[in-house]
Amino acid sequence: MLRDDDAQVTPLMAVVMALLAGILVFAARLGVQAGDHARAEAAAEAAALAAVVGDTADAGRIAAANGAVLIALEAGPPVVATVRIGDVEATAAADVLVPPDS
């Protein structure tokens, strides 16, 4: 009788292991997506700032140095840069801050 009970546990464990593997893959993908999002935001901000103090070519180089592709750059004010890393897009704006006369 014990042997019959043991035979039922094996398929159940296979199903549980498959579910755990699926959860692990999902969690890993979610982590990659979050990392790409943070990197894309930083690259967009850097590209927008580079365009304010330089030009379009500078913005593209800075985006590439941060692992992103510059997909749009709108002249300002403010300058708005949009970049892509993987499936994630991020947009950031930058402008020149003029100090008030003292």
C-alpha positions as CSV (number, residue, x, y, z in Angstrom):
1,M,0.0,0.0,0.0
2,L,2.9,2.4,0.6
3,R,4.2,1.9,-2.9
4,D,0.9,3.2,-4.4
5,D,1.0,6.3,-2.3
6,D,4.6,7.0,-3.4
7,A,3.6,6.8,-7.0
8,Q,1.1,9.6,-6.6
9,V,3.7,11.9,-5.1
10,T,6.0,11.9,-8.1
11,P,3.6,13.5,-10.6
12,L,2.6,16.1,-7.9
13,M,6.2,17.0,-7.3
14,A,6.8,17.4,-11.1
15,V,3.9,19.9,-11.3
16,V,5.1,21.8,-8.2
17,M,8.7,22.0,-9.6
18,A,7.4,23.2,-13.0
19,L,5.4,25.9,-11.3
20,L,8.4,27.0,-9.2
21,A,10.5,27.2,-12.3
22,G,7.9,29.3,-14.0
23,I,7.8,31.7,-11.0
24,L,11.6,31.9,-11.1
25,V,11.7,32.8,-14.8
26,F,9.0,35.5,-14.2
27,A,10.9,37.0,-11.3
28,A,14.2,37.1,-13.3
29,R,12.5,38.8,-16.2
30,L,10.9,41.3,-13.9
31,G,14.3,42.1,-12.4
32,V,15.9,42.6,-15.8
33,Q,13.0,44.9,-16.8
34,A,13.4,47.0,-13.7
35,G,17.2,47.3,-14.3
36,D,16.6,48.4,-17.9
37,H,14.1,51.0,-16.8
38,A,16.5,52.6,-14.3
39,R,19.3,52.6,-16.9
40,A,17.0,54.1,-19.5
41,E,16.0,56.9,-17.2
42,A,19.6,57.7,-16.4
43,A,20.6,57.6,-20.0
44,A,17.7,59.9,-21.1
45,E,18.6,62.4,-18.4
46,A,22.3,62.4,-19.4
47,A,21.4,62.7,-23.1
48,A,19.1,65.7,-22.4
49,L,21.8,67.4,-20.4
50,A,24.4,66.8,-23.1
51,A,22.1,68.3,-25.7
52,V,21.6,71.4,-23.5
53,V,25.4,72.0,-23.2
54,G,26.4,70.5,-26.5
55,D,24.5,69.3,-29.6
56,T,22.6,66.4,-31.0
57,A,25.7,64.4,-31.7
58,D,26.8,64.8,-28.0
59,A,23.4,63.6,-26.9
60,G,23.7,60.5,-29.1
61,R,27.2,59.7,-27.8
62,I,26.2,60.1,-24.2
63,A,23.1,57.8,-24.7
64,A,25.3,55.2,-26.4
65,A,27.9,55.4,-23.6
66,N,25.1,54.6,-21.2
67,G,24.0,51.6,-23.3
68,A,21.0,53.3,-24.9
69,V,19.9,54.4,-28.3
70,L,18.7,58.0,-28.7
71,I,15.4,57.7,-30.6
72,A,14.1,61.3,-30.3
73,L,15.5,64.7,-29.4
74,E,13.3,67.7,-29.3
75,A,14.9,71.1,-29.2
76,G,13.7,73.2,-26.3
77,P,13.5,74.9,-24.2
78,P,13.4,72.5,-22.6
79,V,15.3,69.9,-24.5
80,V,13.5,66.5,-24.4
81,A,15.5,63.3,-25.0
82,T,13.9,59.9,-25.5
83,V,16.1,56.8,-25.4
84,R,15.6,53.0,-25.6
85,I,17.3,50.1,-23.8
86,G,15.9,46.8,-24.8
87,D,12.1,47.0,-24.7
88,V,12.1,50.0,-22.4
89,E,11.8,53.7,-23.4
90,A,12.5,56.6,-21.2
91,T,12.1,60.4,-21.7
92,A,13.7,63.2,-19.8
93,A,13.8,67.0,-20.2
94,A,16.6,69.5,-19.4
95,D,16.9,73.2,-19.6
96,V,19.4,75.9,-18.9
97,L,18.8,77.5,-15.5
98,V,19.6,81.2,-15.6
99,P,20.4,82.6,-12.2
100,P,18.5,85.8,-11.2
101,D,20.4,89.1,-11.3
102,S,21.8,89.9,-7.9
